[in-house]
Amino acid sequence: MDTEKKVTLTTKLIVFSLLVVAFKGVNLLNLYRGANTTSVNPKVLGASLSKDVSFGFLPDYPILQDEAPKFAARQYTLFDADSGIFLVNQSASEPVPLASTTKIMTTILAIEELDLNRIHTVHRSSALQIGSTVQLRIDEKISVESLLYAALLNSGNDSAFSLAHELGIHYSNNPNIGYDDAINITVNKMNEKAKSLGLSSLSFTDPAGLDSLNVGTAQDMAKLAHYAVQNDTFKRFVGTAEKTVHSADGLLSHQLKNSNRLISEWNYPGAIGIKTGFTPEAGHNLIAAINYKGHIIIAVVFNTYADTKTASAEVARDILDFAQRSVNYH
């Protein structure tokens, strides 16, 4: 009996010790995640720079081997999605205009709520939207799937509003709902979705990002991007370089090319995709995700210093190059 008691006591001590270690590990990880991330100069946060430090009780913990340089944008972040740790930040908790990165929220709602084969009739107000368009025709009948390709590859504002219109019909269960009412319902659902995901900085006023009051932080958009790419259907769309879509009757065709150059032109190693954005107020933006060593790494770039069509892709590439040089997992 004495031997049995000793074995039982030893077992309890071992279990207790393991629980203490695990508890401390979780607390340490939460401390890293909760660090203040607003800064004038880029900061390396949430990861050790020491090459000798390793947290054995935290699986796949990202370690930066080098100090991050400054990158050519006013706001950016580098996010290790699997651990939830922001590795590099520049004004990354400052809400800014989102431009067409807004379409991430519009399209993920459409994927989650609508049948991709559902046929939508393009409203006049959608077809006449300004900015990046796919040249949808008034009363054109086109599938939700085709609208998703158009919104995510060509960043079609006509396509994003068409998806929002169809979502409004779906949510209201009223095929005769007024156009503006349908759009407003969808925008409200976009804001509800952001709240449900804990993305408190995100605020949407239209489904395409035309309004500069569509705002959010780089960090919250990184989290939204991670949520979206966990959906295989969404990932299929944003990972497509080129696509031709047709109206339901086959008479009209729309040639599409992904505005994310990491996908469509540069064939960046491990690129998953995501979304570009531009308005004069927002500047040039890109949210880019890659697979790196079996992990999802996300770079969010808002408002590049250079005012060129390739600027956001160049900055995102620089950040992701740095990640692949400097991030190790322990």
C-alpha positions in Angstrom: 0.0 0.0 0.0 2.9 2.4 0.8 4.3 1.8 -2.6 1.0 2.4 -4.2 0.5 5.7 -2.3 4.0 6.8 -3.3 3.2 6.1 -7.0 -0.1 8.0 -6.7 1.5 11.0 -5.0 4.2 11.1 -7.6 1.7 10.9 -10.4 -0.3 13.8 -8.9 2.9 15.9 -8.6 3.8 15.3 -12.2 0.3 16.3 -13.4 0.3 19.4 -11.2 3.7 20.4 -12.5 2.6 20.0 -16.1 -0.6 22.1 -15.5 1.6 24.9 -13.9 3.9 25.0 -16.9 1.0 25.0 -19.4 -0.8 27.8 -17.4 2.4 29.9 -17.5 2.8 29.2 -21.2 -0.7 30.4 -22.0 -0.3 33.5 -19.8 3.0 34.3 -21.5 1.5 33.9 -25.0 -1.4 36.2 -24.0 1.0 38.8 -22.8 2.8 38.8 -26.1 -0.5 39.0 -28.0 -1.8 41.8 -25.8 1.2 44.1 -26.3 0.6 47.7 -27.3 1.2 47.8 -31.0 0.9 51.5 -31.9 4.2 53.1 -32.7 5.8 55.9 -34.8 8.7 53.7 -35.7 8.2 50.0 -36.6 8.5 47.7 -33.6 9.1 44.1 -33.4 6.5 42.8 -31.0 5.3 39.4 -29.8 8.5 37.5 -30.7 11.9 37.2 -29.2 14.9 38.5 -31.2 17.3 36.3 -29.3 18.7 33.4 -31.3 19.2 31.5 -28.1 15.7 31.8 -26.6 13.2 29.0 -27.2 9.9 28.3 -25.4 9.7 24.5 -25.5 6.2 24.5 -24.0 4.8 26.7 -26.8 4.5 24.8 -30.0 5.6 26.5 -33.3 6.4 29.8 -31.6 7.7 32.3 -34.1 11.1 33.8 -33.4 12.5 36.8 -35.4 16.3 36.4 -36.0 16.7 40.0 -37.2 15.4 43.5 -36.4 12.9 44.7 -39.0 13.8 47.5 -41.3 11.4 50.3 -42.1 9.1 49.5 -45.1 7.8 52.1 -47.5 4.2 52.5 -46.2 2.5 54.5 -43.5 0.8 51.5 -41.9 1.7 47.9 -42.1 1.9 44.7 -40.1 3.3 41.2 -40.3 1.1 38.6 -38.8 1.8 35.0 -37.9 -1.7 33.8 -38.2 -1.4 30.4 -36.6 0.0 31.8 -33.3 -2.0 35.0 -33.5 1.2 37.0 -33.0 1.9 40.3 -34.8 5.6 40.2 -35.5 6.2 43.7 -37.0 4.0 46.8 -36.7 3.9 50.3 -38.0 0.9 52.3 -36.9 -0.9 49.0 -37.2 -3.6 49.8 -34.6 -4.5 53.1 -36.2 -7.9 53.0 -38.1 -7.5 54.1 -41.7 -9.6 53.9 -44.9 -9.8 50.4 -46.3 -10.6 51.0 -50.0 -11.2 47.8 -51.8 -9.9 45.5 -49.1 -13.5 46.1 -47.9 -14.5 43.5 -50.5 -12.9 40.7 -48.3 -15.9 41.1 -45.9 -18.5 41.4 -48.7 -17.3 38.3 -50.5 -16.8 36.1 -47.5 -20.4 36.8 -46.5 -21.6 35.9 -50.1 -19.6 32.7 -50.0 -21.0 31.7 -46.6 -24.6 32.8 -47.4 -25.3 32.3 -51.1 -25.5 29.4 -53.5 -22.6 30.0 -55.9 -24.9 28.9 -58.8 -27.6 31.4 -57.9 -28.3 33.8 -60.8 -28.3 37.5 -60.1 -29.8 40.2 -62.3 -27.5 43.3 -62.4 -29.3 46.4 -61.2 -28.7 49.7 -63.0 -27.2 51.2 -59.8 -24.6 48.4 -59.6 -23.7 48.6 -63.3 -23.1 52.4 -63.0 -20.7 52.3 -60.0 -17.6 54.3 -60.5 -14.0 53.1 -60.2 -12.7 49.6 -61.0 -15.4 47.8 -62.8 -15.9 44.6 -64.9 -18.4 46.4 -67.2 -21.4 44.4 -66.1 -24.4 45.3 -68.2 -27.7 46.6 -66.8 -30.1 43.6 -66.4 -27.3 41.1 -67.2 -27.9 37.8 -65.6 -24.8 36.3 -64.0 -23.9 33.8 -61.3 -22.8 34.5 -57.8 -19.6 32.6 -58.5 -18.8 34.8 -61.5 -19.5 37.9 -59.4 -17.1 36.7 -56.8 -14.3 36.2 -59.3 -15.0 39.7 -60.7 -15.0 41.3 -57.2 -11.9 39.6 -56.0 -9.7 39.5 -59.2 -10.6 42.7 -61.0 -11.8 44.4 -57.8 -15.1 45.3 -59.6 -17.1 47.8 -57.7 -20.1 46.8 -59.9 -19.6 43.2 -58.9 -19.3 44.0 -55.2 -22.5 46.0 -55.2 -24.2 43.2 -57.2 -23.2 40.7 -54.5 -24.4 43.1 -51.8 -27.7 43.5 -53.6 -28.2 39.7 -53.9 -27.2 39.3 -50.2 -29.8 41.9 -49.3 -32.5 39.9 -51.2 -31.3 36.8 -49.4 -31.3 38.3 -45.9 -34.7 39.9 -46.4 -36.2 36.9 -48.2 -37.8 39.5 -50.4 -37.0 39.4 -54.1 -38.7 42.8 -54.6 -36.8 44.7 -51.9 -35.7 48.1 -52.9 -32.1 48.4 -54.1 -30.9 50.8 -51.4 -32.6 48.8 -48.7 -30.9 45.7 -49.9 -27.5 47.3 -49.8 -28.1 48.8 -46.4 -29.1 45.4 -45.0 -25.9 43.9 -46.3 -23.7 46.6 -44.9 -25.3 46.1 -41.5 -24.5 42.4 -41.8 -20.9 43.2 -42.6 -20.6 45.3 -39.4 -22.3 42.5 -37.4 -19.9 40.0 -38.8 -16.9 42.2 -37.8 -18.3 42.5 -34.3 -18.9 38.8 -34.0 -15.3 38.1 -35.0 -14.0 40.6 -32.4 -12.7 43.1 -35.0 -13.8 46.2 -33.2 -12.0 48.7 -35.4 -13.8 47.7 -38.6 -16.6 49.9 -39.7 -18.3 49.6 -43.1 -20.6 52.0 -45.0 -20.6 50.4 -48.4 -19.7 47.0 -49.9 -16.9 48.1 -52.2 -14.8 50.4 -50.1 -15.5 53.6 -52.2 -16.5 55.6 -49.1 -13.5 56.7 -47.0 -15.6 56.0 -43.9 -15.0 52.3 -44.5 -12.2 52.0 -41.9 -10.2 49.6 -39.9 -6.7 48.8 -38.6 -4.0 46.8 -40.3 -4.1 44.3 -37.4 -7.9 43.7 -37.6 -7.7 43.3 -41.4 -4.9 40.7 -41.0 -7.3 38.8 -38.7 -10.1 39.1 -41.2 -7.9 37.9 -43.9 -6.9 34.9 -41.9 -10.5 34.1 -41.2 -11.3 34.4 -44.9 -8.4 32.2 -46.2 -9.5 29.4 -43.9 -12.4 29.0 -46.3 -11.3 26.9 -49.2 -13.8 28.4 -51.6 -12.5 31.9 -50.8 -8.9 30.7 -51.1 -9.7 29.3 -54.6 -11.0 32.7 -55.8 -8.1 34.8 -54.5 -5.5 32.4 -55.6 -6.7 32.6 -59.3 -4.4 34.5 -61.6 -6.8 34.9 -64.6 -10.3 34.0 -65.4 -13.0 34.5 -68.0 -16.5 34.6 -66.7 -19.7 34.7 -68.7 -23.3 35.8 -68.3 -25.8 33.1 -67.6 -26.9 32.9 -71.3 -23.2 32.8 -72.4 -23.6 35.8 -74.7 -21.4 38.2 -72.6 -17.9 37.5 -71.4 -15.7 39.3 -68.9 -11.9 38.9 -69.0 -10.5 39.0 -65.5 -6.9 39.4 -64.1 -6.0 39.3 -60.5 -4.9 42.8 -59.4 -2.6 41.1 -56.8 0.7 41.0 -58.6 2.1 38.4 -56.2 -0.5 36.0 -57.8 -1.0 37.2 -61.4 2.5 38.3 -62.4 5.3 37.5 -59.9 4.3 34.0 -58.9 5.5 34.7 -55.4 6.6 31.5 -53.5 3.8 30.1 -51.4 1.4 33.0 -52.3 -2.2 32.3 -51.3 -3.6 35.7 -52.5 -6.0 38.1 -50.8 -6.9 41.6 -51.9 -5.6 44.9 -53.3 -7.2 48.4 -52.7 -6.8 52.0 -53.8 -8.6 55.3 -53.4 -7.0 58.7 -53.3 -7.8 58.9 -49.5 -6.6 55.4 -48.7 -3.6 55.2 -51.0 -2.3 51.9 -52.4 -3.1 48.9 -50.2 -2.5 45.2 -50.3 -3.3 42.3 -47.9 -1.1 39.4 -48.9 -1.0 35.9 -47.4 1.6 33.1 -48.0 2.3 29.6 -46.8 5.7 29.6 -45.1 7.1 26.5 -43.5 3.6 25.1 -43.1 2.3 28.4 -41.5 0.2 31.2 -42.8 2.0 34.5 -42.8 0.0 37.7 -43.7 1.4 41.1 -44.6 -1.0 44.1 -44.6 0.2 47.2 -46.3 -1.8 50.4 -46.2 -1.0 53.8 -47.9 2.4 53.3 -49.5 4.7 56.2 -49.9 5.0 55.6 -53.6 2.0 56.5 -55.8 2.4 53.7 -58.4 0.3 50.7 -59.4 3.0 48.3 -58.2 3.8 50.1 -54.9 1.7 48.0 -52.6 2.8 44.7 -54.1 6.5 45.8 -53.8 6.1 46.7 -50.2 4.2 43.5 -49.4 6.9 41.5 -51.2 9.6 43.3 -49.1 7.8 42.4 -45.9 7.3 38.8 -46.9 10.9 38.5 -48.0 12.0 39.7 -44.6 9.7 37.2 -43.0 11.2 34.3 -44.9 14.7 35.5 -44.1 14.1 36.2 -40.4 11.2 34.0 -39.0 12.0 30.7 -37.5 9.7 28.5 -35.5 10.5 26.8 -32.2 
